[in-house]
């Protein structure tokens, strides 16, 4: 939790909400997600993916953020949400071979 709070930068000590989360840089949000993955917390990742699925704009355009969100969803068994996040990451980083491999593996019914 301490690492997550530090990663929140200017929002340290505040609860993240749809109103304030856009204040975080993509780098800061990726660090928050990294801390969430360590803690097994998928709430934020799922909320970000659901917002993206619902047509919300992606103000961060940060591939690593979406990679973390995707793997958090995978860790929780949320395959459809993981695919949405990883496809967004691939849009932002089309040359990332690891993403291509992961997505191909998922289409075959597995997870890495």
DRENLUMLO-333385 format. One record per residue: x, y, z of N, C-alpha, C in turn. Coordinates in nm, 4 decimals, decimal comma, padded with zeros to 6 digits. Atoms other than C-alpha are relative to their C-alpha. Example, Ala and Ser with C-alpha at 12.3 -4.5 7.8 and 13.67 -1.06 7.14 Angstrom:
residues 2
- n.px	n.py	n.pz	ca.px	ca.py	ca.pz	c.px	c.py	c.pz
- 00,0890	-00,1190	00,0000	01,2300	-00,4500	00,7800	00,0900	00,1200	00,0000
- -00,0820	-00,1190	-00,0060	01,3670	-00,1060	00,7140	-00,0770	00,1090	00,0730
END
This chain:
residues 112
- n.px	n.py	n.pz	ca.px	ca.py	ca.pz	c.px	c.py	c.pz
- 00,0812	-00,1209	00,0000	00,0000	00,0000	00,0000	00,0848	00,1263	00,0000
- -00,0858	-00,1180	-00,0038	00,2834	00,2408	00,0736	00,0555	00,0322	-00,1380
- -00,0503	-00,0205	00,1356	00,4316	00,1899	-00,2729	-00,1068	00,0547	-00,0916
- 00,1120	-00,0476	00,0827	00,0921	00,2429	-00,4313	-00,0262	00,1470	00,0272
- 00,0236	-00,1399	-00,0361	00,0448	00,5674	-00,2400	00,1088	00,0904	-00,0566
- -00,1092	-00,0792	00,0562	00,3872	00,6934	-00,3436	-00,0145	00,0136	-00,1507
- 00,0170	-00,0022	00,1453	00,3133	00,6030	-00,7060	-00,1094	00,0974	-00,0429
- 00,1102	-00,0901	00,0333	-00,0003	00,8171	-00,6941	00,0450	00,1453	-00,0085
- -00,0559	-00,1340	00,0167	00,2266	01,1225	-00,6875	-00,0873	00,1081	00,0608
- 00,0768	-00,1138	-00,0529	00,0097	01,4336	-00,6576	-00,1302	-00,0413	00,0702
- 00,1242	00,0472	-00,0625	-00,2873	01,2230	-00,5448	00,0273	-00,0878	00,1213
- -00,0385	00,0785	-00,1177	-00,0963	01,0556	-00,2591	-00,0948	00,0319	00,1153
- 00,0917	-00,0170	-00,1118	-00,3403	01,0000	00,0263	-00,1450	00,0179	-00,0402
- 00,1369	-00,0166	00,0479	-00,6484	01,0478	-00,1909	-00,0477	-00,1280	-00,0669
- 00,0587	00,1124	00,0726	-00,8825	00,7823	-00,3230	-00,0051	00,0381	-00,1479
- 00,0093	-00,0263	00,1431	-00,8641	00,7507	-00,7011	-00,1449	-00,0075	-00,0442
- 00,1368	-00,0031	00,0513	-01,1847	00,8393	-00,8804	00,0041	00,0409	-00,1465
- 00,0066	-00,0411	00,1404	-01,2991	00,9082	-01,2333	00,0221	00,1508	-00,0136
- -00,0195	-00,1448	00,0035	-01,2793	01,2784	-01,1427	00,1476	00,0394	00,0102
- -00,1376	-00,0441	-00,0228	-00,9157	01,2879	-01,0323	00,1069	-00,0856	-00,0685
- -00,1019	00,0914	00,0524	-00,7412	00,9952	-01,2023	00,0739	00,0581	-00,1198
- -00,0644	-00,0596	00,1175	-00,6671	01,2006	-01,5133	00,1123	00,0957	00,0383
- -00,1107	-00,0840	-00,0473	-00,4339	01,4119	-01,2997	00,1317	-00,0767	00,0033
- -00,1207	00,0822	-00,0018	-00,1895	01,1202	-01,2950	00,0582	-00,0121	-00,1405
- -00,0650	00,0260	00,1284	00,0638	01,0831	-01,5722	-00,0149	-00,1491	-00,0311
- 00,0016	00,1413	00,0370	00,0715	00,7563	-01,7639	00,1028	-00,0789	00,0779
- -00,1044	00,0673	-00,0778	00,3965	00,6695	-01,5869	-00,0457	-00,0254	00,1433
- 00,0471	00,0163	-00,1380	00,2423	00,7300	-01,2423	-00,1100	-00,1052	00,0087
- 00,1096	00,0967	-00,0024	-00,0697	00,5326	-01,3261	00,0526	-00,1421	-00,0242
- -00,0605	00,1316	00,0220	00,1420	00,2443	-01,4588	00,0637	-00,0514	00,1286
- -00,0591	00,0400	-00,1288	00,3290	00,2418	-01,1259	-00,1067	-00,0409	00,1006
- 00,1115	00,0375	-00,0883	-00,0007	00,2346	-00,9363	-00,0489	-00,1397	-00,0365
- 00,0450	00,1320	00,0444	-00,1097	-00,0626	-01,1474	00,1023	-00,1080	00,0332
- -00,1034	00,0965	-00,0371	00,2234	-00,2342	-01,0889	-00,0133	-00,0376	00,1481
- 00,0199	00,0266	-00,1428	00,1672	-00,1979	-00,7129	-00,1269	-00,0817	00,0225
- 00,1254	00,0757	-00,0111	-00,1903	-00,3240	-00,7541	00,0222	-00,1468	-00,0364
- -00,0255	00,1391	00,0413	-00,0638	-00,6333	-00,9351	00,0731	-00,0747	00,1109
- -00,0737	00,0623	-00,1113	00,1784	-00,7050	-00,6513	-00,0933	-00,0367	00,1146
- 00,0946	00,0209	-00,1094	-00,1113	-00,6788	-00,4052	-00,1175	-00,0889	-00,0397
- 00,1133	00,0804	00,0463	-00,3513	-00,8830	-00,6187	-00,1294	00,0777	-00,0079
- 00,1169	-00,0877	00,0048	-00,5875	-00,5872	-00,6502	-00,0321	00,0323	-00,1462
- 00,0355	-00,0217	00,1404	-00,7706	-00,5779	-00,9844	-00,1056	00,1073	-00,0209
- 00,1109	-00,0956	00,0082	-01,0292	-00,3087	-00,9081	00,0277	00,1137	-00,0989
- -00,0323	-00,1124	00,0873	-00,8550	-00,0174	-01,0833	00,0169	-00,0460	-00,1445
- -00,0212	00,0500	00,1360	-00,7449	-00,2221	-01,3848	-00,1333	-00,0310	-00,0681
- 00,1305	00,0325	00,0578	-01,0965	-00,3545	-01,4393	-00,0807	00,1256	-00,0293
- 00,0732	-00,1248	00,0228	-01,2435	-00,0050	-01,4032	00,0527	00,0731	-00,1235
- -00,0581	-00,0638	00,1181	-01,0006	00,1345	-01,6622	-00,0434	-00,0709	-00,1280
- 00,0383	00,0767	00,1189	-01,0788	-00,1458	-01,9071	-00,1486	00,0188	-00,0295
- 00,1444	-00,0194	00,0204	-01,4547	-00,1124	-01,8545	-00,0273	00,1378	-00,0598
- 00,0184	-00,1347	00,0550	-01,4287	00,2623	-01,9215	00,0408	00,0031	-00,1473
- -00,0460	00,0055	00,1385	-01,2307	00,1961	-02,2409	-00,1023	-00,0737	-00,0873
- 00,1027	00,0755	00,0734	-01,4866	-00,0649	-02,3501	-00,1256	00,0830	-00,0205
- 00,1193	-00,0833	00,0069	-01,7617	00,1869	-02,2805	00,0156	00,1223	-00,0883
- -00,0209	-00,1107	00,0927	-01,6082	00,4337	-02,5239	00,0727	00,1191	00,0583
- -00,0740	-00,1113	-00,0597	-01,4156	00,6542	-02,2821	00,1312	00,0192	-00,0753
- -00,1276	-00,0277	00,0653	-01,1140	00,8249	-02,4310	00,1146	-00,0440	00,0910
- -00,1210	00,0380	-00,0733	-00,7668	00,7141	-02,3274	00,0906	00,1227	00,0042
- -00,0793	-00,1229	-00,0037	-00,5980	01,0356	-02,2097	00,1494	-00,0241	00,0184
- -00,1404	00,0268	-00,0309	-00,2680	00,8608	-02,1292	00,0804	-00,0473	-00,1204
- -00,0717	00,0539	00,1163	-00,1780	00,6846	-02,4560	00,1345	-00,0596	00,0418
- -00,1188	00,0550	-00,0649	00,0685	00,4794	-02,2536	-00,0091	-00,1523	-00,0049
- 00,0097	00,1448	00,0214	00,1283	00,1204	-02,3665	00,0253	-00,0796	00,1274
- -00,0340	00,0767	-00,1202	00,2861	00,0026	-02,0404	-00,1168	-00,0010	00,0992
- 00,1181	-00,0064	-00,0862	-00,0188	00,1180	-01,8435	-00,0994	-00,1088	-00,0401
- 00,0978	00,0986	00,0483	-00,2416	-00,1018	-02,0618	00,0540	-00,1422	00,0088
- -00,0586	00,1326	-00,0205	00,0025	-00,3922	-02,0426	-00,0225	-00,0444	00,1440
- 00,0261	00,0345	-00,1401	-00,0187	-00,3823	-01,6627	-00,1475	-00,0322	00,0221
- 00,1439	00,0250	-00,0167	-00,3971	-00,3552	-01,6780	-00,0368	-00,1363	-00,0580
- 00,0292	00,1282	00,0635	-00,4083	-00,6512	-01,9159	00,0466	-00,1180	00,0829
- -00,0511	00,1121	-00,0782	-00,1899	-00,8733	-01,7017	-00,0685	-00,0118	00,1357
- 00,0794	00,0069	-00,1233	-00,3812	-00,7806	-01,3869	-00,1303	-00,0731	-00,0283
- 00,1241	00,0692	00,0380	-00,6985	-00,8901	-01,5657	00,0265	-00,1482	-00,0241
- -00,0356	00,1403	00,0211	-00,5267	-01,2105	-01,6776	00,0179	-00,0723	00,1330
- -00,0232	00,0603	-00,1320	-00,4142	-01,2784	-01,3202	-00,1314	-00,0340	00,0689
- 00,1305	00,0210	-00,0627	-00,7773	-01,2489	-01,2114	-00,0931	-00,0884	-00,0809
- 00,0829	00,0869	00,0823	-00,9063	-01,4737	-01,4899	-00,0990	00,0739	-00,0888
- 00,0904	-00,0818	00,0816	-01,0791	-01,1874	-01,6730	00,0572	00,0116	-00,1413
- -00,0633	00,0103	00,1312	-00,9748	-01,2926	-02,0235	-00,0487	00,1067	-00,0986
- 00,0529	-00,0978	00,0955	-01,2061	-01,0611	-02,2214	00,0555	00,1390	00,0295
- -00,0524	-00,1301	-00,0387	-01,0937	-00,7552	-02,0262	00,1502	00,0072	-00,0272
- -00,1435	00,0045	00,0283	-00,7298	-00,8628	-02,0565	00,0254	00,0247	-00,1479
- -00,0176	-00,0177	00,1441	-00,7676	-00,8813	-02,4322	-00,0226	00,1448	-00,0414
- 00,0268	-00,1408	00,0318	-00,9190	-00,5320	-02,4489	00,1212	00,0861	00,0358
- -00,1143	-00,0799	-00,0449	-00,6303	-00,3862	-02,2482	00,1235	-00,0268	-00,0851
- -00,1200	00,0331	00,0767	-00,3608	-00,5722	-02,4390	-00,0116	00,0438	-00,1460
- 00,0190	-00,0524	00,1357	-00,5116	-00,4789	-02,7755	00,0243	00,1506	-00,0037
- -00,0273	-00,1443	-00,0070	-00,5032	-00,1137	-02,6662	00,1507	00,0231	00,0083
- -00,1456	-00,0122	-00,0100	-00,1386	-00,1583	-02,5679	00,0646	-00,0238	-00,1359
- -00,0560	00,0305	00,1313	-00,0690	-00,3107	-02,9083	-00,0233	00,1152	-00,0986
- 00,0251	-00,1171	00,0843	-00,2333	-00,0123	-03,0815	00,1058	00,1071	00,0246
- -00,0959	-00,1030	-00,0377	00,0057	00,2140	-02,8922	00,1444	-00,0408	-00,0259
- -00,1358	00,0518	00,0192	00,3114	-00,0083	-02,9404	-00,0045	-00,1174	-00,0978
- 00,0223	00,1076	00,0966	00,2551	-00,2039	-03,2625	00,1223	-00,0877	-00,0270
- -00,1191	00,0801	00,0229	00,6148	-00,3266	-03,2783	00,0358	-00,0922	00,1147
- -00,0297	00,0802	-00,1187	00,5986	-00,5019	-02,9404	-00,0301	-00,1476	-00,0289
- 00,0152	00,1421	00,0338	00,6588	-00,8682	-03,0262	-00,0583	-00,0793	00,1159
- 00,0530	00,0733	-00,1155	00,5830	-00,9867	-02,6723	-00,1519	00,0126	00,0068
- 00,1460	-00,0176	00,0019	00,2317	-00,8392	-02,7001	-00,0631	-00,0870	-00,1088
- 00,0531	00,0815	00,1098	00,1762	-01,0094	-03,0345	-00,0044	-00,1472	00,0399
- -00,0059	00,1398	-00,0436	00,2837	-01,3420	-02,8888	-00,1056	-00,0276	00,1062
- 00,0985	00,0190	-00,1073	00,0682	-01,2991	-02,5767	-00,1413	-00,0042	-00,0560
- 00,1347	-00,0032	00,0578	-00,2401	-01,2078	-02,7789	-00,0271	-00,1251	-00,0841
- 00,0171	00,1233	00,0799	-00,1853	-01,5009	-03,0170	-00,0212	-00,1191	00,0928
- 00,0133	00,1089	-00,0977	-00,1453	-01,7355	-02,7202	-00,1398	00,0013	00,0639
- 00,1336	-00,0118	-00,0597	-00,4669	-01,6032	-02,5636	-00,1080	-00,0467	-00,0969
- 00,0999	00,0421	00,0990	-00,6582	-01,6608	-02,8885	-00,0074	-00,1508	-00,0125
- -00,0019	00,1465	00,0029	-00,5528	-02,0244	-02,8707	-00,0568	-00,0586	00,1296
- 00,0652	00,0479	-00,1211	-00,7197	-02,0434	-02,5302	00,0891	-00,0136	00,1200
- -00,0904	00,0091	-00,1152	-00,4225	-02,0134	-02,3003	00,0293	00,1372	00,0555
- -00,0508	-00,1267	-00,0514	-00,2629	-01,7496	-02,0895	00,1421	-00,0242	00,0446
- -00,1422	00,0136	-00,0302	00,1056	-01,6906	-02,0331	00,0316	00,0522	00,1373
END
